[in-house]
Amino acid sequence: MYQIIDGKRISQQIKDELREQMAQRKAEGESRCLAVIQVGNDPASTVYVNNKKKACEYIGIDSLSYELPEETTEEELLALVEELNGRSDVNGILVQLPLPGHICEDKVLLAISPEKDVDGFHPMNVGNLSIGRPGYVSCTPAGVIQLLKRSGIQIEGKECVVLGRSNIVGKPMAMLLLRENGTVTVCHSRTKNLKEITRRADILVVAVGKPGFVDADYVKENAVVIDVGIHRNEAGKLCGDVDFDSVAPLASAVTPVPGGVGPMTIAMLMSNCVNGPG
Ligand code: GUN
């Protein structure tokens, strides 16, 4: 029988721990403040931003909200980031992605002070992660590590295969598994003999962005399968990159969609806000 890794429960547990920590910090006269910037009205971004603000409120982190119009220029956005970099009462700055096409995302992410980059997207933080120095870590892959650890799944010495090489998930995921002493392979769209490689995995992390891409053919018996994907199918139902019904009976543990990795991203963002850059 396989274990369903309950991301909703684990993320709630982390948020409750952070809430307690913040109450203690407040009693000592400390506070935290996250600035959240959204440009335009992408409906998915609005949902994410609202959830981030709600989580701040639950934990006791102050939040500042900037809802800027679609026509905001790159210069205006950069000026706001600079202003927030200079404010001593702001600890974290988050610019919700995607940005409108006329604004260069790389330029904006580079402008955020690495000390306030709670998303862990700044090249300084990405570099620190890769050489084992303290810094902010990208929230979704950090959440996957917490799911594994809090489910009693050992990483050290395990064959870990990461399917996907994005800057936000695949690459930092590989670095984090390596930091936990896993043996790590990264696969991507040009990988040859993909199934042969994924079938070696004790821990398979799937972040390919294709609904139902991984079925039982990709998975070794008793593997742990972590699904980072989130999509809406033709019937309007949420699903992941993993075909859950096909894979689960073969796996020892598996994350559902929804309720697996998804809720962990915000929990780890909150952890970054409370704890600072590691
Ligand atoms: N858009 C989708 N996911 C994320 C995220 O984790 N952080 C930011 N800033 N934007 C996103």
py3Dmol code that shows the C-alpha trace and the ligand (Angstrom):
import py3Dmol

protein = """\
ATOM      1  CA  MET A   1       0.000   0.000   0.000  1.00  0.00           C
ATOM      2  CA  TYR A   2       1.396   3.379  -0.938  1.00  0.00           C
ATOM      3  CA  GLN A   3       1.653   6.459   1.287  1.00  0.00           C
ATOM      4  CA  ILE A   4      -0.042   9.641   0.075  1.00  0.00           C
ATOM      5  CA  ILE A   5       2.188  12.548   1.059  1.00  0.00           C
ATOM      6  CA  ASP A   6      -0.205  15.133   2.453  1.00  0.00           C
ATOM      7  CA  GLY A   7       1.155  18.568   1.477  1.00  0.00           C
ATOM      8  CA  LYS A   8      -1.845  20.330   2.919  1.00  0.00           C
ATOM      9  CA  ARG A   9      -1.227  18.885   6.376  1.00  0.00           C
ATOM     10  CA  ILE A  10       2.547  19.394   6.261  1.00  0.00           C
ATOM     11  CA  SER A  11       2.252  22.986   5.005  1.00  0.00           C
ATOM     12  CA  GLN A  12      -0.225  23.745   7.798  1.00  0.00           C
ATOM     13  CA  GLN A  13       2.183  22.257  10.330  1.00  0.00           C
ATOM     14  CA  ILE A  14       4.982  24.530   9.011  1.00  0.00           C
ATOM     15  CA  LYS A  15       2.712  27.600   9.051  1.00  0.00           C
ATOM     16  CA  ASP A  16       1.708  26.848  12.656  1.00  0.00           C
ATOM     17  CA  GLU A  17       5.369  26.545  13.670  1.00  0.00           C
ATOM     18  CA  LEU A  18       6.133  29.871  11.958  1.00  0.00           C
ATOM     19  CA  ARG A  19       3.140  31.523  13.632  1.00  0.00           C
ATOM     20  CA  GLU A  20       4.519  30.494  17.020  1.00  0.00           C
ATOM     21  CA  GLN A  21       8.005  31.726  16.113  1.00  0.00           C
ATOM     22  CA  MET A  22       6.605  35.081  14.974  1.00  0.00           C
ATOM     23  CA  ALA A  23       4.582  35.481  18.190  1.00  0.00           C
ATOM     24  CA  GLN A  24       7.792  34.970  20.144  1.00  0.00           C
ATOM     25  CA  ARG A  25       9.711  37.413  17.937  1.00  0.00           C
ATOM     26  CA  LYS A  26       6.959  39.997  18.335  1.00  0.00           C
ATOM     27  CA  ALA A  27       7.128  39.636  22.104  1.00  0.00           C
ATOM     28  CA  GLU A  28      10.817  40.548  21.756  1.00  0.00           C
ATOM     29  CA  GLY A  29       9.863  43.638  19.715  1.00  0.00           C
ATOM     30  CA  GLU A  30      10.784  42.211  16.278  1.00  0.00           C
ATOM     31  CA  SER A  31       8.608  42.262  13.173  1.00  0.00           C
ATOM     32  CA  ARG A  32       8.724  41.087   9.560  1.00  0.00           C
ATOM     33  CA  CYS A  33       7.277  42.746   6.485  1.00  0.00           C
ATOM     34  CA  LEU A  34       6.843  41.313   2.976  1.00  0.00           C
ATOM     35  CA  ALA A  35       6.220  43.604  -0.008  1.00  0.00           C
ATOM     36  CA  VAL A  36       4.248  41.867  -2.774  1.00  0.00           C
ATOM     37  CA  ILE A  37       4.170  43.439  -6.235  1.00  0.00           C
ATOM     38  CA  GLN A  38       1.780  42.382  -9.005  1.00  0.00           C
ATOM     39  CA  VAL A  39       1.785  44.033 -12.421  1.00  0.00           C
ATOM     40  CA  GLY A  40      -1.432  43.582 -14.441  1.00  0.00           C
ATOM     41  CA  ASN A  41      -4.456  41.394 -13.706  1.00  0.00           C
ATOM     42  CA  ASP A  42      -3.486  37.847 -14.610  1.00  0.00           C
ATOM     43  CA  PRO A  43      -6.227  35.898 -12.747  1.00  0.00           C
ATOM     44  CA  ALA A  44      -3.915  33.060 -11.631  1.00  0.00           C
ATOM     45  CA  SER A  45      -1.412  35.611 -10.282  1.00  0.00           C
ATOM     46  CA  THR A  46      -4.191  37.380  -8.374  1.00  0.00           C
ATOM     47  CA  VAL A  47      -5.110  34.088  -6.665  1.00  0.00           C
ATOM     48  CA  TYR A  48      -1.459  33.359  -5.756  1.00  0.00           C
ATOM     49  CA  VAL A  49      -0.865  36.915  -4.480  1.00  0.00           C
ATOM     50  CA  ASN A  50      -4.013  36.850  -2.347  1.00  0.00           C
ATOM     51  CA  ASN A  51      -2.989  33.490  -0.858  1.00  0.00           C
ATOM     52  CA  LYS A  52       0.456  34.907  -0.023  1.00  0.00           C
ATOM     53  CA  LYS A  53      -1.085  37.925   1.707  1.00  0.00           C
ATOM     54  CA  LYS A  54      -3.489  35.671   3.651  1.00  0.00           C
ATOM     55  CA  ALA A  55      -0.611  33.447   4.779  1.00  0.00           C
ATOM     56  CA  CYS A  56       1.290  36.548   6.002  1.00  0.00           C
ATOM     57  CA  GLU A  57      -1.703  37.574   8.044  1.00  0.00           C
ATOM     58  CA  TYR A  58      -2.075  34.087   9.562  1.00  0.00           C
ATOM     59  CA  ILE A  59       1.565  33.924  10.602  1.00  0.00           C
ATOM     60  CA  GLY A  60       1.852  37.518  11.809  1.00  0.00           C
ATOM     61  CA  ILE A  61       4.013  38.925   9.027  1.00  0.00           C
ATOM     62  CA  ASP A  62       3.099  42.456   7.905  1.00  0.00           C
ATOM     63  CA  SER A  63       2.508  42.789   4.178  1.00  0.00           C
ATOM     64  CA  LEU A  64       2.540  45.655   1.729  1.00  0.00           C
ATOM     65  CA  SER A  65       0.600  45.165  -1.463  1.00  0.00           C
ATOM     66  CA  TYR A  66       1.379  46.910  -4.767  1.00  0.00           C
ATOM     67  CA  GLU A  67      -1.145  46.224  -7.517  1.00  0.00           C
ATOM     68  CA  LEU A  68       0.251  48.042 -10.537  1.00  0.00           C
ATOM     69  CA  PRO A  69      -1.515  48.523 -13.876  1.00  0.00           C
ATOM     70  CA  GLU A  70      -0.536  46.451 -16.943  1.00  0.00           C
ATOM     71  CA  GLU A  71       0.940  49.599 -18.572  1.00  0.00           C
ATOM     72  CA  THR A  72       3.502  50.110 -15.772  1.00  0.00           C
ATOM     73  CA  THR A  73       6.898  50.729 -17.391  1.00  0.00           C
ATOM     74  CA  GLU A  74      10.052  48.787 -16.580  1.00  0.00           C
ATOM     75  CA  GLU A  75      11.571  52.005 -15.188  1.00  0.00           C
ATOM     76  CA  GLU A  76       8.621  52.539 -12.842  1.00  0.00           C
ATOM     77  CA  LEU A  77       8.813  48.968 -11.557  1.00  0.00           C
ATOM     78  CA  LEU A  78      12.595  49.182 -11.091  1.00  0.00           C
ATOM     79  CA  ALA A  79      12.141  52.466  -9.185  1.00  0.00           C
ATOM     80  CA  LEU A  80       9.647  50.798  -6.810  1.00  0.00           C
ATOM     81  CA  VAL A  81      12.013  47.846  -6.235  1.00  0.00           C
ATOM     82  CA  GLU A  82      14.842  50.308  -5.482  1.00  0.00           C
ATOM     83  CA  GLU A  83      12.641  52.193  -3.023  1.00  0.00           C
ATOM     84  CA  LEU A  84      11.738  48.928  -1.234  1.00  0.00           C
ATOM     85  CA  ASN A  85      15.397  47.805  -1.223  1.00  0.00           C
ATOM     86  CA  GLY A  86      16.170  50.969   0.739  1.00  0.00           C
ATOM     87  CA  ARG A  87      13.368  50.653   3.297  1.00  0.00           C
ATOM     88  CA  SER A  88      14.585  49.233   6.608  1.00  0.00           C
ATOM     89  CA  ASP A  89      11.035  48.205   7.592  1.00  0.00           C
ATOM     90  CA  VAL A  90      10.740  45.844   4.561  1.00  0.00           C
ATOM     91  CA  ASN A  91      12.478  42.440   4.903  1.00  0.00           C
ATOM     92  CA  GLY A  92      11.171  40.674   1.809  1.00  0.00           C
ATOM     93  CA  ILE A  93      10.332  41.744  -1.739  1.00  0.00           C
ATOM     94  CA  LEU A  94       8.344  39.508  -4.080  1.00  0.00           C
ATOM     95  CA  VAL A  95       7.548  40.405  -7.685  1.00  0.00           C
ATOM     96  CA  GLN A  96       4.857  38.010  -8.921  1.00  0.00           C
ATOM     97  CA  LEU A  97       5.685  36.361 -12.259  1.00  0.00           C
ATOM     98  CA  PRO A  98       4.905  36.407 -15.125  1.00  0.00           C
ATOM     99  CA  LEU A  99       5.418  40.100 -15.846  1.00  0.00           C
ATOM    100  CA  PRO A 100       3.881  41.766 -18.913  1.00  0.00           C
ATOM    101  CA  GLY A 101       5.927  41.225 -22.096  1.00  0.00           C
ATOM    102  CA  HIS A 102       7.356  44.759 -22.224  1.00  0.00           C
ATOM    103  CA  ILE A 103       9.159  44.291 -18.884  1.00  0.00           C
ATOM    104  CA  CYS A 104      12.374  42.244 -18.724  1.00  0.00           C
ATOM    105  CA  GLU A 105      11.951  39.724 -15.893  1.00  0.00           C
ATOM    106  CA  ASP A 106      15.684  39.091 -15.539  1.00  0.00           C
ATOM    107  CA  LYS A 107      16.370  42.779 -15.083  1.00  0.00           C
ATOM    108  CA  VAL A 108      13.719  43.084 -12.374  1.00  0.00           C
ATOM    109  CA  LEU A 109      14.830  39.950 -10.498  1.00  0.00           C
ATOM    110  CA  LEU A 110      18.418  41.204 -10.592  1.00  0.00           C
ATOM    111  CA  ALA A 111      17.317  44.555  -9.127  1.00  0.00           C
ATOM    112  CA  ILE A 112      15.862  42.968  -5.962  1.00  0.00           C
ATOM    113  CA  SER A 113      18.405  43.109  -3.139  1.00  0.00           C
ATOM    114  CA  PRO A 114      19.661  39.512  -2.566  1.00  0.00           C
ATOM    115  CA  GLU A 115      19.089  40.079   1.182  1.00  0.00           C
ATOM    116  CA  LYS A 116      15.369  40.650   0.512  1.00  0.00           C
ATOM    117  CA  ASP A 117      14.925  38.097  -2.300  1.00  0.00           C
ATOM    118  CA  VAL A 118      12.537  35.742  -0.456  1.00  0.00           C
ATOM    119  CA  ASP A 119      11.728  33.924  -3.740  1.00  0.00           C
ATOM    120  CA  GLY A 120      15.398  32.902  -4.058  1.00  0.00           C
ATOM    121  CA  PHE A 121      15.488  33.879  -7.753  1.00  0.00           C
ATOM    122  CA  HIS A 122      18.416  36.358  -7.645  1.00  0.00           C
ATOM    123  CA  PRO A 123      21.604  34.984  -9.295  1.00  0.00           C
ATOM    124  CA  MET A 124      23.494  35.662  -6.037  1.00  0.00           C
ATOM    125  CA  ASN A 125      21.162  33.322  -4.128  1.00  0.00           C
ATOM    126  CA  VAL A 126      21.147  30.734  -6.935  1.00  0.00           C
ATOM    127  CA  GLY A 127      24.966  30.830  -6.876  1.00  0.00           C
ATOM    128  CA  ASN A 128      25.119  30.540  -3.086  1.00  0.00           C
ATOM    129  CA  LEU A 129      22.909  27.455  -3.222  1.00  0.00           C
ATOM    130  CA  SER A 130      25.164  25.829  -5.801  1.00  0.00           C
ATOM    131  CA  ILE A 131      28.330  26.340  -3.722  1.00  0.00           C
ATOM    132  CA  GLY A 132      26.722  25.432  -0.401  1.00  0.00           C
ATOM    133  CA  ARG A 133      26.674  28.918   1.142  1.00  0.00           C
ATOM    134  CA  PRO A 134      23.723  30.364   3.077  1.00  0.00           C
ATOM    135  CA  GLY A 135      21.118  32.248   1.077  1.00  0.00           C
ATOM    136  CA  TYR A 136      17.455  32.212   0.125  1.00  0.00           C
ATOM    137  CA  VAL A 137      16.322  29.011  -1.607  1.00  0.00           C
ATOM    138  CA  SER A 138      13.583  28.833  -4.246  1.00  0.00           C
ATOM    139  CA  CYS A 139      10.364  27.945  -2.413  1.00  0.00           C
ATOM    140  CA  THR A 140       8.925  25.042  -4.437  1.00  0.00           C
ATOM    141  CA  PRO A 141      12.055  22.824  -4.381  1.00  0.00           C
ATOM    142  CA  ALA A 142      12.630  23.746  -0.717  1.00  0.00           C
ATOM    143  CA  GLY A 143       9.049  22.577  -0.120  1.00  0.00           C
ATOM    144  CA  VAL A 144       9.758  19.229  -1.794  1.00  0.00           C
ATOM    145  CA  ILE A 145      12.682  18.626   0.595  1.00  0.00           C
ATOM    146  CA  GLN A 146      10.388  19.381   3.558  1.00  0.00           C
ATOM    147  CA  LEU A 147       7.732  16.982   2.215  1.00  0.00           C
ATOM    148  CA  LEU A 148      10.324  14.205   2.014  1.00  0.00           C
ATOM    149  CA  LYS A 149      11.903  14.887   5.405  1.00  0.00           C
ATOM    150  CA  ARG A 150       8.623  15.278   7.254  1.00  0.00           C
ATOM    151  CA  SER A 151       7.314  12.059   5.687  1.00  0.00           C
ATOM    152  CA  GLY A 152      10.315  10.143   7.040  1.00  0.00           C
ATOM    153  CA  ILE A 153      11.842   9.583   3.582  1.00  0.00           C
ATOM    154  CA  GLN A 154      15.635   9.416   3.609  1.00  0.00           C
ATOM    155  CA  ILE A 155      17.454  11.227   0.774  1.00  0.00           C
ATOM    156  CA  GLU A 156      21.065  10.409   1.620  1.00  0.00           C
ATOM    157  CA  GLY A 157      22.531   7.790  -0.702  1.00  0.00           C
ATOM    158  CA  LYS A 158      19.335   7.505  -2.760  1.00  0.00           C
ATOM    159  CA  GLU A 159      19.125   7.625  -6.559  1.00  0.00           C
ATOM    160  CA  CYS A 160      17.256  10.898  -7.165  1.00  0.00           C
ATOM    161  CA  VAL A 161      16.056  11.747 -10.659  1.00  0.00           C
ATOM    162  CA  VAL A 162      14.729  15.231 -11.436  1.00  0.00           C
ATOM    163  CA  LEU A 163      12.633  15.466 -14.567  1.00  0.00           C
ATOM    164  CA  GLY A 164      12.813  19.099 -15.776  1.00  0.00           C
ATOM    165  CA  ARG A 165      15.592  21.713 -15.707  1.00  0.00           C
ATOM    166  CA  SER A 166      13.864  25.049 -15.097  1.00  0.00           C
ATOM    167  CA  ASN A 167      15.608  27.773 -13.105  1.00  0.00           C
ATOM    168  CA  ILE A 168      12.753  27.901 -10.587  1.00  0.00           C
ATOM    169  CA  VAL A 169      12.306  24.164  -9.936  1.00  0.00           C
ATOM    170  CA  GLY A 170      14.510  21.622 -11.751  1.00  0.00           C
ATOM    171  CA  LYS A 171      17.963  23.145 -11.225  1.00  0.00           C
ATOM    172  CA  PRO A 172      17.544  24.237  -7.567  1.00  0.00           C
ATOM    173  CA  MET A 173      15.816  20.892  -6.874  1.00  0.00           C
ATOM    174  CA  ALA A 174      18.909  19.046  -8.096  1.00  0.00           C
ATOM    175  CA  MET A 175      21.164  21.245  -5.941  1.00  0.00           C
ATOM    176  CA  LEU A 176      19.044  20.666  -2.819  1.00  0.00           C
ATOM    177  CA  LEU A 177      18.930  16.888  -3.283  1.00  0.00           C
ATOM    178  CA  LEU A 178      22.706  16.961  -3.728  1.00  0.00           C
ATOM    179  CA  ARG A 179      23.045  19.002  -0.523  1.00  0.00           C
ATOM    180  CA  GLU A 180      21.092  16.208   1.221  1.00  0.00           C
ATOM    181  CA  ASN A 181      23.639  13.688  -0.127  1.00  0.00           C
ATOM    182  CA  GLY A 182      21.388  12.160  -2.780  1.00  0.00           C
ATOM    183  CA  THR A 183      22.882  10.864  -6.051  1.00  0.00           C
ATOM    184  CA  VAL A 184      21.270  13.187  -8.549  1.00  0.00           C
ATOM    185  CA  THR A 185      20.462  12.926 -12.263  1.00  0.00           C
ATOM    186  CA  VAL A 186      18.680  15.718 -14.148  1.00  0.00           C
ATOM    187  CA  CYS A 187      16.642  14.729 -17.225  1.00  0.00           C
ATOM    188  CA  HIS A 188      14.994  17.035 -19.762  1.00  0.00           C
ATOM    189  CA  SER A 189      13.282  17.123 -23.158  1.00  0.00           C
ATOM    190  CA  ARG A 190      16.471  16.103 -25.036  1.00  0.00           C
ATOM    191  CA  THR A 191      17.341  13.199 -22.726  1.00  0.00           C
ATOM    192  CA  LYS A 192      17.718   9.887 -24.543  1.00  0.00           C
ATOM    193  CA  ASN A 193      16.290   6.683 -23.054  1.00  0.00           C
ATOM    194  CA  LEU A 194      14.315   8.732 -20.542  1.00  0.00           C
ATOM    195  CA  LYS A 195      12.324   5.840 -19.092  1.00  0.00           C
ATOM    196  CA  GLU A 196      15.498   3.834 -18.465  1.00  0.00           C
ATOM    197  CA  ILE A 197      16.834   6.668 -16.341  1.00  0.00           C
ATOM    198  CA  THR A 198      13.630   7.505 -14.460  1.00  0.00           C
ATOM    199  CA  ARG A 199      13.176   3.788 -13.699  1.00  0.00           C
ATOM    200  CA  ARG A 200      16.441   3.900 -11.728  1.00  0.00           C
ATOM    201  CA  ALA A 201      15.027   6.510  -9.354  1.00  0.00           C
ATOM    202  CA  ASP A 202      14.382   5.809  -5.681  1.00  0.00           C
ATOM    203  CA  ILE A 203      13.054   9.392  -5.576  1.00  0.00           C
ATOM    204  CA  LEU A 204      11.566  10.814  -8.778  1.00  0.00           C
ATOM    205  CA  VAL A 205      10.709  14.534  -8.878  1.00  0.00           C
ATOM    206  CA  VAL A 206       8.607  15.474 -11.896  1.00  0.00           C
ATOM    207  CA  ALA A 207       8.493  19.088 -13.110  1.00  0.00           C
ATOM    208  CA  VAL A 208       7.981  18.880 -16.868  1.00  0.00           C
ATOM    209  CA  GLY A 209       4.855  21.006 -17.210  1.00  0.00           C
ATOM    210  CA  LYS A 210       2.941  18.348 -19.209  1.00  0.00           C
ATOM    211  CA  PRO A 211      -0.292  16.929 -17.759  1.00  0.00           C
ATOM    212  CA  GLY A 212      -0.119  13.201 -16.987  1.00  0.00           C
ATOM    213  CA  PHE A 213       3.301  12.822 -18.677  1.00  0.00           C
ATOM    214  CA  VAL A 214       4.689  10.241 -16.238  1.00  0.00           C
ATOM    215  CA  ASP A 215       2.860   6.907 -16.126  1.00  0.00           C
ATOM    216  CA  ALA A 216       3.773   3.537 -14.580  1.00  0.00           C
ATOM    217  CA  ASP A 217       6.328   2.875 -17.387  1.00  0.00           C
ATOM    218  CA  TYR A 218       8.595   5.599 -15.939  1.00  0.00           C
ATOM    219  CA  VAL A 219       8.570   4.379 -12.367  1.00  0.00           C
ATOM    220  CA  LYS A 220      10.459   1.690 -10.438  1.00  0.00           C
ATOM    221  CA  GLU A 221       8.551  -0.403  -7.940  1.00  0.00           C
ATOM    222  CA  ASN A 222       8.502   1.241  -4.471  1.00  0.00           C
ATOM    223  CA  ALA A 223       9.823   4.569  -5.742  1.00  0.00           C
ATOM    224  CA  VAL A 224       8.840   7.862  -4.120  1.00  0.00           C
ATOM    225  CA  VAL A 225       7.178  10.069  -6.738  1.00  0.00           C
ATOM    226  CA  ILE A 226       6.859  13.835  -6.263  1.00  0.00           C
ATOM    227  CA  ASP A 227       4.634  15.713  -8.718  1.00  0.00           C
ATOM    228  CA  VAL A 228       5.397  19.433  -9.093  1.00  0.00           C
ATOM    229  CA  GLY A 229       3.015  19.987 -12.044  1.00  0.00           C
ATOM    230  CA  ILE A 230      -0.370  21.649 -11.826  1.00  0.00           C
ATOM    231  CA  HIS A 231      -2.820  21.847 -14.736  1.00  0.00           C
ATOM    232  CA  ARG A 232      -6.520  22.019 -15.344  1.00  0.00           C
ATOM    233  CA  ASN A 233      -7.789  19.199 -17.595  1.00  0.00           C
ATOM    234  CA  GLU A 234     -10.638  19.354 -20.154  1.00  0.00           C
ATOM    235  CA  ALA A 235     -13.157  18.539 -17.414  1.00  0.00           C
ATOM    236  CA  GLY A 236     -11.886  21.527 -15.379  1.00  0.00           C
ATOM    237  CA  LYS A 237     -10.261  19.246 -12.769  1.00  0.00           C
ATOM    238  CA  LEU A 238      -6.776  19.938 -11.367  1.00  0.00           C
ATOM    239  CA  CYS A 239      -4.124  17.385 -12.324  1.00  0.00           C
ATOM    240  CA  GLY A 240      -0.346  17.086 -12.261  1.00  0.00           C
ATOM    241  CA  ASP A 241       2.527  15.938 -14.480  1.00  0.00           C
ATOM    242  CA  VAL A 242       2.077  12.422 -13.082  1.00  0.00           C
ATOM    243  CA  ASP A 243      -0.759  10.073 -14.018  1.00  0.00           C
ATOM    244  CA  PHE A 244      -1.616   9.400 -10.368  1.00  0.00           C
ATOM    245  CA  ASP A 245      -3.915   6.391 -10.889  1.00  0.00           C
ATOM    246  CA  SER A 246      -1.329   4.575 -12.982  1.00  0.00           C
ATOM    247  CA  VAL A 247       1.712   5.417 -10.824  1.00  0.00           C
ATOM    248  CA  ALA A 248       0.388   5.280  -7.238  1.00  0.00           C
ATOM    249  CA  PRO A 249      -0.129   1.474  -6.976  1.00  0.00           C
ATOM    250  CA  LEU A 250       3.520   0.965  -7.960  1.00  0.00           C
ATOM    251  CA  ALA A 251       5.014   3.649  -5.710  1.00  0.00           C
ATOM    252  CA  SER A 252       5.879   3.523  -1.996  1.00  0.00           C
ATOM    253  CA  ALA A 253       4.845   7.181  -1.610  1.00  0.00           C
ATOM    254  CA  VAL A 254       3.356   9.759  -3.937  1.00  0.00           C
ATOM    255  CA  THR A 255       2.121  13.360  -3.807  1.00  0.00           C
ATOM    256  CA  PRO A 256      -1.432  14.127  -4.969  1.00  0.00           C
ATOM    257  CA  VAL A 257      -2.468  17.125  -7.100  1.00  0.00           C
ATOM    258  CA  PRO A 258      -3.971  19.220  -5.618  1.00  0.00           C
ATOM    259  CA  GLY A 259      -2.775  18.975  -2.013  1.00  0.00           C
ATOM    260  CA  GLY A 260       0.809  17.831  -2.567  1.00  0.00           C
ATOM    261  CA  VAL A 261       3.633  20.169  -3.543  1.00  0.00           C
ATOM    262  CA  GLY A 262       1.358  23.172  -4.254  1.00  0.00           C
ATOM    263  CA  PRO A 263       0.597  24.265  -0.674  1.00  0.00           C
ATOM    264  CA  MET A 264       4.291  23.900   0.238  1.00  0.00           C
ATOM    265  CA  THR A 265       5.450  26.800  -1.945  1.00  0.00           C
ATOM    266  CA  ILE A 266       3.690  29.426   0.181  1.00  0.00           C
ATOM    267  CA  ALA A 267       4.714  27.711   3.432  1.00  0.00           C
ATOM    268  CA  MET A 268       8.379  27.936   2.364  1.00  0.00           C
ATOM    269  CA  LEU A 269       7.955  31.547   1.243  1.00  0.00           C
ATOM    270  CA  MET A 270       6.679  32.304   4.737  1.00  0.00           C
ATOM    271  CA  SER A 271       9.618  30.395   6.218  1.00  0.00           C
ATOM    272  CA  ASN A 272      12.011  32.542   4.151  1.00  0.00           C
ATOM    273  CA  CYS A 273      10.253  35.697   5.391  1.00  0.00           C
ATOM    274  CA  VAL A 274      10.458  34.640   9.049  1.00  0.00           C
ATOM    275  CA  ASN A 275      13.926  33.091   9.076  1.00  0.00           C
ATOM    276  CA  GLY A 276      15.841  35.220   6.574  1.00  0.00           C
ATOM    277  CA  PRO A 277      18.487  33.939   4.155  1.00  0.00           C
ATOM    278  CA  GLY A 278      19.375  30.640   5.895  1.00  0.00           C
TER     279      GLY A 278
END
"""
ligand_1 = """\
11
GUN
N 4.707 32.800 -10.419
C 4.461 31.476 -10.307
N 5.133 30.963 -9.236
C 5.793 31.984 -8.668
C 6.634 32.099 -7.522
O 6.938 31.134 -6.811
N 7.115 33.343 -7.257
C 6.826 34.426 -8.042
N 7.370 35.587 -7.711
N 6.045 34.354 -9.103
C 5.528 33.147 -9.409
"""
view = py3Dmol.view(width=600, height=400)
view.addModel(protein, "pdb")
view.setStyle({"model": 0}, {"cartoon": {"style": "trace"}})
view.addModel(ligand_1, "xyz")
view.setStyle({"model": 1}, {"stick": {}})
view.zoomTo()
view.show()
